[in-house]
Amino acid sequence: MDKELLKANLNGLERKIQMLIAEHRNLKEEVKSLKAENQELKAALKLRDEQIAGFHNQLKISKLADSLRPEDGSVPELKKKVDEYIREIDKCIAHLSR
């Protein structure tokens, strides 16, 4: 009788171990899937951040262009201001190149 009880307990343990192994496999697959989804979402977020940065740059350029419109027809003054901006940009590029 002790043998029968021991055998039943052993069979129960084996069944539980098999269930745990199956659950472990499923959880590993789920983790793998969630990691892949996480990477995709990070890539999408990075792309959106880059797009937002681009929109911010476009807005800045638009504001700059609006501020540079010659209202009184002073084209030479506008040209001088644009040249100053170009020199400043060149300085920034040179600084970043170091």
Secondary structure, DSSP 8 states (H G I E B T S, - for coil): -HHHHHHHHHHHHHHHHHHHHHHHHHHHHHHHHHHHHHHHHHHHHHHHHHHHHHHHHHHHHHHHHHHT--SS--HHHHHHHHHHHHHHHHHHHHHHH-
